[in-house]
């Protein structure tokens, strides 16, 4: 079975985008807004983590910590929607190399 869900990461729900980014990438990021380190380096199961930038985007945006701390600093409202997440679950029959179906 596959599934698709869309979620909003929002301050109104008490969420931090830096913590969310650290968790999803299984990294350690310094959260400048709250003055804490969000460390999820022991989290397992992250196959791939990447920041895709449009052509012409500033190079600093490829730095996950700087990018998400800038988002936190830019959004001032207490109910700000900081990011949107798409979660896609693919069938187990799909292989990791090229997305071809593998039949048991």
C-alpha positions as CSV (number, residue, x, y, z in Angstrom):
1,X,0.0,0.0,0.0
2,X,1.1,3.6,-0.6
3,X,-0.1,6.8,1.1
4,X,0.3,10.5,0.8
5,X,-0.3,13.0,3.5
6,X,0.3,16.7,3.7
7,X,1.1,18.5,7.0
8,X,1.8,22.0,8.1
9,X,4.6,22.7,10.6
10,X,3.2,25.6,12.7
11,X,4.1,27.6,15.8
12,X,0.4,27.5,16.8
13,X,0.9,23.8,17.4
14,X,4.1,24.5,19.4
15,X,6.4,23.2,16.7
16,X,9.9,24.4,15.8
17,X,11.0,24.1,12.2
18,X,14.6,23.6,13.3
19,X,13.6,20.7,15.4
20,X,11.5,19.3,12.6
21,X,14.3,19.6,10.1
22,X,16.8,18.0,12.5
23,X,14.5,15.1,13.1
24,X,13.7,14.4,9.5
25,X,17.4,14.6,8.4
26,X,18.7,12.7,11.5
27,X,21.1,15.6,12.2
28,X,22.1,17.9,15.1
29,X,21.0,21.5,14.5
30,X,21.4,24.6,16.8
31,X,18.0,26.2,17.3
32,X,18.9,29.9,17.7
33,X,15.3,31.0,18.6
34,X,15.2,28.7,21.7
35,X,18.9,28.5,22.4
36,X,19.0,24.7,22.3
37,X,20.6,22.0,20.2
38,X,18.1,19.7,18.5
39,X,20.1,16.4,18.3
40,X,18.6,13.5,16.4
41,X,21.8,11.9,15.2
42,X,20.9,8.6,16.9
43,X,17.6,8.4,14.9
44,X,17.8,5.5,12.5
45,X,16.0,4.8,9.2
46,X,16.8,8.0,7.2
47,X,17.8,6.7,3.8
48,X,18.5,10.1,2.2
49,X,18.3,13.8,3.1
50,X,18.8,16.6,0.7
51,X,18.0,20.3,0.2
52,X,16.9,21.0,-3.4
53,X,17.3,24.7,-4.4
54,X,15.9,26.4,-7.5
55,X,18.3,27.9,-10.0
56,X,19.6,31.2,-8.8
57,X,19.0,30.6,-5.1
58,X,21.7,31.9,-2.7
59,X,24.3,29.2,-1.9
60,X,23.8,29.6,1.9
61,X,20.4,28.1,1.6
62,X,22.0,24.7,1.1
63,X,23.1,24.9,4.8
64,X,20.2,23.2,6.6
65,X,20.9,24.9,10.0
66,X,21.2,28.4,8.5
67,X,18.1,27.9,6.2
68,X,15.7,26.8,8.9
69,X,17.0,29.3,11.5
70,X,16.4,32.0,8.9
71,X,12.8,30.8,8.5
72,X,12.3,31.0,12.2
73,X,13.8,34.5,12.4
74,X,11.8,35.8,9.4
75,X,8.4,34.6,10.6
76,X,7.2,36.8,13.5
77,X,3.7,35.7,14.2
78,X,3.0,33.3,17.0
79,X,0.7,31.3,14.7
80,X,3.1,31.3,11.7
81,X,3.0,28.4,9.3
82,X,6.7,27.7,9.0
83,X,6.8,24.8,6.4
84,X,4.7,22.2,4.6
85,X,5.6,18.6,4.6
86,X,4.6,15.9,2.1
87,X,4.9,12.4,3.4
88,X,4.9,9.7,0.7
89,X,4.8,6.0,1.7
90,X,5.7,3.7,-1.2
91,X,4.9,0.0,-1.4
92,X,7.5,-2.4,-0.1
93,X,7.6,-4.1,-3.5
94,X,9.4,-1.0,-4.9
95,X,13.2,-1.5,-4.9
96,X,15.6,1.2,-3.8
97,X,17.4,1.2,-7.1
98,X,15.5,3.0,-9.8
99,X,12.0,2.5,-8.3
100,X,11.3,-0.8,-10.1
101,X,8.8,-3.2,-8.7
102,X,10.3,-6.4,-7.2
103,X,7.9,-9.3,-6.9
104,X,8.7,-11.8,-4.1
